[in-house]
């Protein structure tokens, strides 16, 4: 799966931007400990099993991304915005500073609020629980003569 930065040339065509600082991060080595394949696989597995995947964007003095560091979702606390103007922020166990949303990649799986993800297994459990409750209610309704309560 290609993850490549593009730029628009003077004629309006998109061309690969191989000299962009993120090109190496996305196509070769996001950080010194992980290959591109390992990084993407780890992010996908975390998204499916935990509901969220997080990667901290390390930047140089000019603000260019120099590394993407996977952070296990168990170590991240999402700080919900208090007003509509506020952004989501992240607190990471072991780091004293709050991380702004512009410095964190956050991939959600299923979500009820658009901020916190839930795993595929949790979503399936909730769906099956709702189905079982509906079946139990229908069973009781029909066993009781299928009559609605009259007032």
C-alpha positions in Angstrom: 0.0 0.0 0.0 1.7 3.2 -1.1 1.9 6.1 1.3 3.5 8.8 -0.6 3.5 12.6 -0.4 2.6 14.4 -3.6 2.9 18.0 -4.8 1.0 19.7 -7.6 3.3 21.0 -10.4 2.8 24.2 -12.3 0.4 22.5 -14.8 -1.8 21.1 -12.0 -0.5 17.5 -12.1 0.2 15.5 -9.0 3.8 14.2 -8.8 5.6 12.2 -6.1 7.4 14.5 -3.8 10.3 12.2 -3.0 12.5 15.0 -1.6 9.9 15.8 1.1 11.0 14.9 4.6 8.0 12.6 5.2 8.8 10.4 2.1 11.4 8.4 3.9 9.2 8.1 7.0 6.3 6.7 5.0 8.2 4.5 2.6 11.3 3.2 4.4 11.9 3.7 8.1 9.4 5.6 10.3 11.9 5.3 13.2 15.2 3.6 13.9 13.5 0.6 15.6 10.9 -0.2 13.0 10.6 -0.9 9.3 7.7 0.6 7.4 6.0 -2.9 7.3 6.3 -3.4 11.1 5.1 0.1 11.8 2.0 -0.2 9.6 1.2 -3.7 10.8 1.5 -2.6 14.5 -0.8 0.3 13.9 -3.4 -1.8 12.1 -3.3 -4.5 14.8 -3.7 -1.9 17.6 -6.6 -0.3 15.8 -8.4 -3.6 15.4 -7.7 -5.1 18.9 -7.7 -2.0 21.0 -9.8 0.4 19.0 -7.1 3.1 18.7 -3.6 3.3 17.3 -1.2 6.1 18.3 2.0 7.4 16.8 3.9 10.4 18.1 5.3 12.6 15.4 8.9 13.7 16.3 9.8 17.0 14.7 13.0 18.9 14.1 13.6 22.6 14.9 11.9 23.7 11.7 8.8 21.6 12.4 9.5 18.9 9.8 8.6 15.3 10.8 11.8 13.3 11.4 10.3 10.1 13.0 7.0 8.4 13.8 7.0 6.5 17.1 4.3 3.9 17.8 2.8 4.3 21.3 0.8 1.4 22.8 -2.8 2.6 23.3 -2.7 1.5 27.0 -0.2 4.3 27.6 -2.3 7.1 26.1 -5.1 9.0 27.7 -7.2 11.1 25.3 -7.9 14.6 26.8 -11.4 15.5 25.5 -12.1 19.1 24.4 -14.1 21.2 26.8 -15.5 23.6 24.2 -16.1 23.5 20.5 -13.0 25.6 19.9 -10.7 23.3 21.9 -8.7 20.5 20.2 -8.2 16.9 21.4 -4.9 16.5 23.2 -3.1 13.4 24.5 -1.4 12.5 27.7 1.2 9.7 27.5 2.4 7.7 30.5 6.1 8.5 31.0 6.0 11.9 29.3 5.4 15.1 31.3 4.1 17.2 28.5 0.6 17.0 26.9 0.9 16.2 23.2 -1.2 18.4 20.9 -3.2 16.7 18.1 -0.9 18.1 15.4 1.9 15.9 16.8 0.0 12.7 17.2 -1.4 10.3 14.6 -4.6 8.8 16.0 -6.4 6.1 14.1 -9.8 5.1 15.3 -11.7 1.9 14.7 -15.4 2.0 15.5 -16.3 5.0 17.6 -19.5 6.3 19.2 -18.2 9.9 19.7 -15.5 10.3 17.1 -12.8 10.7 19.7 -12.5 7.3 21.5 -12.3 4.1 19.4 -13.5 0.7 20.4 -12.1 -2.6 19.2 -13.8 -4.8 16.6 -14.3 -7.4 19.3 -16.0 -5.0 21.7 -18.2 -3.7 18.9 -19.2 -7.3 18.0 -19.9 -8.1 21.7 -22.1 -5.0 22.0 -24.0 -5.9 18.8 -24.5 -9.6 19.9 -25.6 -8.4 23.3 -28.2 -6.1 21.8 -29.4 -8.9 19.5 -29.7 -11.4 22.5 -31.6 -8.8 24.5 -34.0 -8.2 21.6 -34.6 -11.9 21.2 -35.3 -12.3 24.9 -37.8 -9.4 24.8 -39.5 -10.8 21.7 -39.7 -14.3 23.3 -41.3 -12.9 26.4 -43.7 -10.8 24.4 -44.9 -13.8 22.3 -45.1 -16.1 25.3 -47.3 -13.6 27.1 -49.9 -13.8 24.3 -48.4 -11.1 22.1 -50.7 -8.5 23.6 -49.7 -4.9 24.2 -50.5 -3.2 27.4 -53.8 -1.3 27.2 -54.5 1.8 29.2 
